[in-house]
Amino acid sequence: MRKKKMNLTKKIVWLVVVLLVLFGGYKVAKQIHSTIRENQIQKSDQQRIEEAQEEAAKKRHEFAETIAKPAVQVWNKQHVVLPSVVIAQAIQESNWGQSELYKKAYNIFGVKGTYKGQSIQYYTDEYVSNDTKVGKGVKVVREGDKKKISIPATFRKYPSVYDAVENHSTVTALNFIKQKNVMSYEQQANMLQKNGYATDPNYAKNLIALIKQYNLSKYDNEISK
């Protein structure tokens, strides 16, 4: 009887051991499966990020190429603004061609006025104090300590990117880079800054940084000298 009881006890112990092993194995298997699943999700997310980065890089390159071709052509005619500087300005002024002025009017550089009688109405935003009187046609976007108003303005509408780049070169020659054949993009950027092309104190520095970051100076090698 005692022997049978011991055998039963052993069986129970072994059964408990088997159950523990099976349960432990299930937990391990579940953990492994969970880890594999997390790795797959991370890999998928990383792949999507890389694909998005590649697409963004492709669009940046395409925009640079779109501006580079007329920039080289205009330089060869006027010898005023280096292609690298034109492209850097276009990137900064139009946010890589994402601005509405560029999309609707090829106005890469945000130039006001008309071009051969052609223009487009576009609202520009300004922050003013609450007691500032708002004129006719001005929209009040937000009020608080200050209010943001949208003022209608007339901007030049160009028939093509080439016309925009050529007009930009002509205006720049008259007001900002009055010397021809300046072959240093750093010197040109500083001339724009010094002669008041933009009020941003870091304008020249930002242009130079863009040229270096995206190797835009390679387009300067395509010009006639």
C-alpha positions as CSV (number, residue, x, y, z in Angstrom):
1,M,0.0,0.0,0.0
2,R,2.8,2.3,1.0
3,K,4.6,1.4,-2.3
4,K,1.5,2.3,-4.3
5,K,1.2,5.6,-2.5
6,M,4.8,6.4,-3.3
7,N,4.3,5.6,-6.9
8,L,1.2,7.8,-7.0
9,T,3.2,10.6,-5.4
10,K,5.9,10.2,-8.0
11,K,3.4,10.3,-10.8
12,I,1.9,13.5,-9.3
13,V,5.3,15.1,-9.0
14,W,6.2,14.1,-12.6
15,L,2.9,15.4,-13.8
16,V,3.5,18.7,-12.0
17,V,7.0,18.9,-13.5
18,V,5.6,18.2,-17.0
19,L,3.0,20.8,-16.6
20,L,5.5,23.4,-15.4
21,V,7.8,22.6,-18.4
22,L,4.9,22.8,-20.8
23,F,3.6,26.1,-19.2
24,G,7.1,27.5,-19.1
25,G,7.7,26.5,-22.7
26,Y,4.4,28.2,-23.7
27,K,5.4,31.4,-21.9
28,V,8.8,31.3,-23.6
29,A,7.3,30.6,-27.0
30,K,4.8,33.4,-26.4
31,Q,7.6,35.7,-25.4
32,I,9.6,34.7,-28.5
33,H,6.6,35.3,-30.8
34,S,6.0,38.7,-29.2
35,T,9.6,39.6,-29.7
36,I,9.6,38.5,-33.3
37,R,6.3,40.5,-33.9
38,E,7.8,43.6,-32.3
39,N,10.9,43.3,-34.5
40,Q,8.8,42.9,-37.6
41,I,6.8,46.0,-36.7
42,Q,10.0,48.0,-36.0
43,K,11.5,46.8,-39.3
44,S,8.3,47.7,-41.1
45,D,8.3,51.2,-39.5
46,Q,12.0,51.7,-40.3
47,Q,11.4,50.7,-43.9
48,R,8.5,53.2,-44.2
49,I,10.7,55.9,-42.7
50,E,13.6,55.1,-45.1
51,E,11.2,55.1,-48.1
52,A,9.8,58.5,-47.0
53,Q,13.3,59.9,-46.6
54,E,14.2,58.5,-50.1
55,E,11.1,60.1,-51.6
56,A,11.8,63.4,-49.9
57,A,15.4,63.4,-51.1
58,K,14.2,62.6,-54.7
59,K,11.8,65.5,-54.6
60,R,14.5,67.9,-53.3
61,H,16.9,66.7,-56.1
62,E,14.2,67.2,-58.7
63,F,13.4,70.7,-57.5
64,A,17.1,71.6,-57.5
65,E,17.4,70.3,-61.1
66,T,14.3,72.3,-62.1
67,I,15.9,75.6,-60.9
68,A,19.5,74.7,-62.0
69,K,18.8,74.5,-65.7
70,P,17.5,78.0,-66.1
71,A,19.9,79.3,-63.5
72,V,22.8,78.1,-65.7
73,Q,21.2,79.5,-68.9
74,V,20.6,82.9,-67.3
75,W,24.2,83.1,-65.9
76,N,25.5,82.4,-69.4
77,K,23.5,85.4,-70.6
78,Q,24.0,87.9,-67.7
79,H,26.8,86.6,-65.5
80,V,25.2,87.9,-62.3
81,V,23.9,85.3,-59.9
82,L,25.7,81.9,-59.6
83,P,23.4,78.9,-60.0
84,S,24.3,77.6,-56.5
85,V,23.1,80.9,-55.0
86,V,19.9,81.0,-57.2
87,I,19.0,77.4,-56.1
88,A,19.7,78.1,-52.4
89,Q,17.5,81.2,-52.6
90,A,14.8,79.3,-54.3
91,I,14.9,76.6,-51.6
92,Q,14.7,79.2,-48.8
93,E,12.1,81.4,-50.4
94,S,9.7,78.7,-51.7
95,N,10.4,75.9,-49.2
96,W,11.6,73.5,-51.9
97,G,8.8,74.6,-54.3
98,Q,6.0,74.0,-51.8
99,S,4.9,77.6,-51.6
100,E,1.5,78.5,-53.2
101,L,3.2,81.4,-55.0
102,Y,5.5,78.9,-56.7
103,K,2.8,76.4,-57.5
104,K,0.3,79.0,-58.9
105,A,2.6,81.6,-60.4
106,Y,6.2,80.3,-60.7
107,N,7.0,83.1,-58.3
108,I,10.0,81.4,-56.7
109,F,11.4,84.3,-54.8
110,G,8.2,86.0,-53.5
111,V,8.5,89.1,-55.7
112,K,5.7,91.6,-55.4
113,G,4.3,93.6,-58.3
114,T,3.4,92.6,-61.8
115,Y,5.4,90.9,-64.6
116,K,4.5,91.9,-68.1
117,G,1.0,92.8,-66.8
118,Q,0.5,89.5,-65.0
119,S,0.0,89.2,-61.3
120,I,-1.7,87.1,-58.6
121,Q,-3.4,88.2,-55.4
122,Y,-2.0,86.6,-52.3
123,Y,-2.4,87.2,-48.6
124,T,0.6,87.8,-46.4
125,D,0.4,87.5,-42.6
126,E,1.5,90.0,-40.1
127,Y,1.2,90.3,-36.3
128,V,0.0,93.6,-34.9
129,S,-1.3,95.0,-31.6
130,N,-5.0,94.8,-30.8
131,D,-5.5,98.5,-31.2
132,T,-4.2,98.5,-34.8
133,K,-7.0,99.5,-37.1
134,V,-7.7,97.0,-39.9
135,G,-8.2,98.4,-43.4
136,K,-10.6,97.2,-46.1
137,G,-9.9,93.8,-47.5
138,V,-7.7,92.8,-44.5
139,K,-8.6,89.6,-42.7
140,V,-8.2,89.2,-38.9
141,V,-7.0,85.6,-38.4
142,R,-6.6,85.5,-34.7
143,E,-6.9,87.8,-31.7
144,G,-5.2,87.7,-28.3
145,D,-2.4,89.8,-26.9
146,K,-1.7,90.5,-30.5
147,K,-3.7,89.7,-33.6
148,K,-2.6,88.2,-36.8
149,I,-3.9,89.9,-39.9
150,S,-3.8,88.7,-43.5
151,I,-3.1,91.5,-46.0
152,P,-3.9,91.1,-49.7
153,A,-0.8,91.8,-51.8
154,T,0.0,91.7,-55.5
155,F,2.7,89.3,-56.6
156,R,4.3,88.8,-60.0
157,K,3.0,85.9,-62.0
158,Y,5.5,84.3,-64.3
159,P,4.8,82.0,-67.3
160,S,7.7,79.7,-66.5
161,V,10.6,79.0,-64.1
162,Y,13.0,80.4,-66.6
163,D,11.2,83.8,-66.7
164,A,11.2,83.9,-62.9
165,V,15.0,83.2,-62.7
166,E,15.8,85.7,-65.4
167,N,13.7,88.4,-63.8
168,H,15.4,87.6,-60.5
169,S,18.8,88.0,-62.0
170,T,17.9,91.4,-63.6
171,V,16.5,92.7,-60.3
172,T,19.5,91.4,-58.4
173,A,21.9,93.0,-60.8
174,L,20.2,96.4,-60.4
175,N,20.1,96.4,-56.6
176,F,22.2,93.8,-54.9
177,I,25.0,92.2,-56.9
178,K,26.0,95.1,-59.2
179,Q,29.3,93.5,-60.2
180,K,29.4,90.8,-62.9
181,N,31.4,87.5,-62.8
182,V,31.7,87.2,-59.0
183,M,32.7,83.5,-58.9
184,S,32.5,82.9,-55.2
185,Y,29.1,81.9,-53.9
186,E,30.1,83.0,-50.3
187,Q,31.0,86.4,-51.6
188,Q,27.7,86.6,-53.5
189,A,25.7,85.5,-50.5
190,N,27.4,88.2,-48.4
191,M,26.7,90.9,-51.0
192,L,23.0,90.0,-50.9
193,Q,23.0,90.4,-47.2
194,K,25.1,93.6,-47.1
195,N,23.0,95.3,-49.8
196,G,19.7,94.6,-48.1
197,Y,18.2,91.7,-50.1
198,A,16.7,90.3,-46.9
199,T,16.2,91.5,-43.3
200,D,17.2,88.2,-41.8
201,P,20.6,88.7,-40.2
202,N,21.5,85.1,-40.9
203,Y,20.4,85.2,-44.6
204,A,23.9,84.8,-46.1
205,K,24.9,82.2,-43.5
206,N,21.7,80.2,-44.3
207,L,22.4,80.3,-48.1
208,I,26.0,79.2,-47.7
209,A,24.8,76.3,-45.4
210,L,22.3,75.1,-48.0
211,I,24.9,75.2,-50.7
212,K,27.3,73.2,-48.7
213,Q,24.7,70.7,-47.3
214,Y,23.3,69.9,-50.8
215,N,26.5,70.3,-52.8
216,L,24.8,73.0,-54.9
217,S,28.2,74.4,-56.0
218,K,28.4,71.5,-58.5
219,Y,26.0,73.5,-60.7
220,D,28.5,76.3,-60.8
221,N,30.8,74.0,-62.8
222,E,28.3,73.9,-65.6
223,I,28.5,77.7,-66.4
224,S,30.5,79.5,-69.0
225,K,33.3,81.5,-67.5
